[in-house]
Amino acid sequence: MFSGIIVPLDGSPLAESALPYALALGDATGVPVTLVHVVPLPKLSLDYQLRYDAAEEATLLAQASGVLEVRAQSLGAGT
């Protein structure tokens, strides 16, 4: 069968609407459900050279982690 279910969440109603089905399938099969939130790549500068900003990346990762933690807690799953 399968060993897990991954649910990508981006804050959209469409992504949220998939969550109850994934949870029901996870409960029925006994496999874990993993929530995922993608962090966007850094923006390109005007001269099209990729800038790496560690502070910006840390902020985006912290925001994504916070969103997932709140969602997992609201589902009673903890972190």
Number of C-alpha atoms within 10 A of each C-alpha: 4 6 10 14 15 12 17 15 21 16 10 8 9 10 12 14 11 13 18 11 11 17 19 12 16 17 12 9 13 12 14 15 19 15 15 15 16 11 14 9 10 14 12 11 9 7 6 8 9 12 10 12 10 10 9 11 15 11 11 17 16 13 14 17 16 12 16 20 16 14 16 15 11 10 12 9 11 11 10
